[in-house]
Amino acid sequence: MLFSLIIPVYNRPDEVDELLESLSQQDYTKNFEVVIVEDGSSLRCDDVVRKYAGKLHLSYCYKENSGPGDSRNYGMKKANGDYFIIFDSDCIIPNHYLSEVDKALKQNYVDCFGGPDKALDSFSDIQKAINFAMTSFLTTGGIRGGSEKIDKFQPRSFNMGMSRKAFEASKGFGNIHPGEDPDLSIRLWNLGFETKLFTKAFVYHKRRIDWDKFSVQVNKFGKARPILNSWYPQYNKLTFFFPTVFIIGFFLSIVLLLFNQDTLLQLYILYFLVLFLVSTYQNKSLKIGYLSLIAVWKQFYGYGLGFLKSYIKVIIMKQKPQEAFPELFFKI
């Protein structure tokens, strides 16, 4: 089985350099190819790709900008492999990654898998705090950190594998972004394919974003979820409402203080204290523990308000998602 690694990139040659360097250190002994898809970048990475021409089996494609989902599809159409593995350009791949995937597929083959993400010691404190917010069981249920249910897992496209058969049957990613990965997972389920979590196939996800970009990102995640719920109501979950309920409850706890009722606020204080202690322990840093509180608040606030706005427009007012939130849809 030939692995084809599909990597869309937009104006990030520095990220591609780090990613290709990590791929050149793989302990996997069989041949694999790497397909770089330049998505209309003005800051191209073709010079970086040439740097690794003697170390990796590489192909480089340049196309007009049409978003990450369409770029992944483009790369998979160009690839020669039997099984596609998709990375974001801001990932660094452990040297045992491909060996672990190969082992897992031989033990229990599945047409689509996803893996967790972790943080390297070299990451910045803010990157580690955001990683905690995105992966902790206390915040997201561990959906990116490896603790979500292994079967019926919805892979995330920063670390995702899919067979050629599954790609051809599903036609790959849609034009919604973010949200293209759960959309694809559900369509694969409906076509009879299985998805699984490979807990040992993790990547180091660097996430080169600041606080403002993180807020925008999670707000878009929140907007995308009611759209997916409207498309696939059978997969709706009460947990999707949690960030919105969390934010409403927090502001309610402030109002209740005016009536000398502080029980709800105390529960919030206890929750954030637990977050601080767990993050401080895991990261061995009081500073990262503190920054994790900022990351979690921005995550819940951004996602919660985005979800509420989208729920009102798409679910209650029955607006078409493409008209309500055109910024979430790439024109292909």
C-alpha positions, -999 to 999 in steps of 0.1 A, spaced: 0 0 0 14 33 -11 8 63 11 3 97 -5 7 126 19 -15 156 8 -5 190 21 -23 222 11 -5 254 18 -12 291 16 16 316 20 35 295 45 69 284 31 84 284 66 58 259 78 64 236 48 101 236 56 95 223 91 70 198 80 91 184 52 121 182 75 101 161 99 89 139 71 124 133 60 132 118 94 105 91 93 115 56 103 90 41 79 111 20 54 87 18 25 82 43 -2 57 72 2 50 103 -18 44 139 -7 20 161 -27 23 199 -19 -7 219 -32 0 256 -34 -35 272 -30 -29 305 -49 -2 317 -26 16 350 -33 44 337 -10 52 304 -27 71 274 -13 85 259 -45 121 267 -34 115 249 -1 102 219 -20 133 218 -42 154 217 -11 140 183 -2 139 168 -37 167 144 -28 153 134 5 116 128 -3 95 117 -33 78 150 -39 54 166 -63 44 203 -63 12 217 -77 2 254 -80 -35 263 -85 -58 293 -80 -71 299 -45 -102 278 -38 -97 269 -1 -82 240 18 -109 215 11 -108 218 -27 -70 219 -25 -69 186 -7 -93 171 -33 -70 185 -60 -40 168 -44 -57 135 -40 -67 135 -77 -30 141 -86 -16 115 -62 -6 80 -71 -12 63 -37 -37 38 -25 -42 57 8 -41 94 13 -29 111 45 -37 147 49 -18 172 70 -21 209 76 11 228 68 15 239 105 21 203 116 53 186 126 52 148 122 69 124 147 93 101 131 72 70 140 40 84 125 38 64 92 50 32 109 22 35 135 -4 42 107 9 12 87 7 -10 118 -28 1 127 -42 -4 92 -27 -39 91 -42 -48 124 -77 -33 118 -81 -18 84 -105 12 80 -111 35 51 -108 67 71 -89 75 103 -79 105 123 -52 111 149 -47 134 179 -25 165 182 0 174 208 24 202 216 62 202 215 83 217 242 96 242 217 62 257 211 54 291 225 35 294 258 4 307 239 6 278 215 7 254 244 -22 271 261 -43 270 229 -33 233 225 -46 226 260 -79 244 253 -84 225 221 -74 190 233 -83 188 270 -111 165 281 -122 194 305 -129 217 275 -137 197 243 -142 163 257 -108 154 242 -119 153 206 -85 164 194 -65 150 222 -73 113 217 -99 106 244 -130 107 222 -147 74 214 -124 55 190 -152 41 168 -175 67 151 -147 92 153 -149 123 132 -113 129 119 -100 164 117 -83 173 85 -50 185 101 -43 148 107 -65 125 86 -62 94 64 -86 82 37 -85 54 12 -87 61 -25 -119 41 -26 -135 63 1 -123 95 -17 -137 84 -50 -171 74 -35 -175 106 -15 -159 130 -39 -138 143 -10 -143 176 9 -171 201 4 -167 238 1 -176 248 37 -147 259 58 -144 252 87 -166 222 91 -155 204 59 -140 175 80 -171 165 100 -192 170 68 -170 145 50 -170 120 80 -208 120 80 -211 115 43 -186 86 45 -208 70 73 -238 74 51 -220 56 23 -212 27 46 -175 35 54 -161 34 89 -139 59 106 -116 53 136 -93 72 159 -57 60 158 -44 72 192 -7 66 184 -8 85 151 -5 119 166 11 151 152 25 182 167 1 209 157 19 243 159 -11 266 152 7 298 143 -21 321 155 -24 349 180 -53 356 203 -73 375 178 -69 349 151 -78 322 175 -110 340 185 -120 344 148 -112 307 142 -134 293 170 -162 317 162 -163 302 127 -163 267 143 -194 278 162 -211 291 131 -204 259 112 -219 235 137 -257 245 133 -252 244 96 -240 208 98 -268 200 122 -293 213 97 -278 191 70 -275 160 92 -300 163 121 -296 126 130 -260 134 142 -270 164 164 -258 162 200 -268 182 231 -231 187 238 -228 210 208 -248 235 227 -225 235 257 -203 265 249 -234 287 243 -250 275 275 -217 281 293 -214 317 282 -251 325 289 -247 309 323 -217 329 331 -234 363 324 -264 350 343 -241 344 373 -230 380 372 -266 392 371 -275 369 401 -248 387 421 -270 418 421 -295 397 441 -269 383 465 -269 349 447 -233 338 442 -236 299 440 -235 298 401 -205 321 400 -187 300 426 -192 270 403 -176 289 374 -147 299 397 -142 263 407 -142 251 371 -116 277 361 -95 268 391 -95 231 381 -85 242 345 -56 262 359 -44 234 381 -46 208 354 -30 229 328 -2 240 352 5 204 361 4 191 325 26 219 312 47 223 343 42 261 341 21 285 361 23 309 332 8 284 308 -18 275 334 -28 312 334 -27 315 296 -49 284 293 -77 303 312 -75 330 285 -75 304 258 -105 285 272 -125 317 277 -118 329 241 -127 294 229 -161 292 247 -170 328 241 -161 328 204 -176 294 197 -207 300 219 -216 333 203 -209 319 168 -231 289 175 -259 311 189 -259 334 159 -259 306 134 -286 286 153 -309 317 152 -303 323 115 -301 287 101 -323 267 125 -349 292 137 -351 317 108 -344 290 81 -319 311 62 -298 293 36 -263 288 51 -245 302 20 -266 334 23 -264 337 61 -226 331 63 -210 335 29 -176 338 46 -178 301 54 -181 289 18 -154 289 -8 -165 293 -44 -152 262 -64 
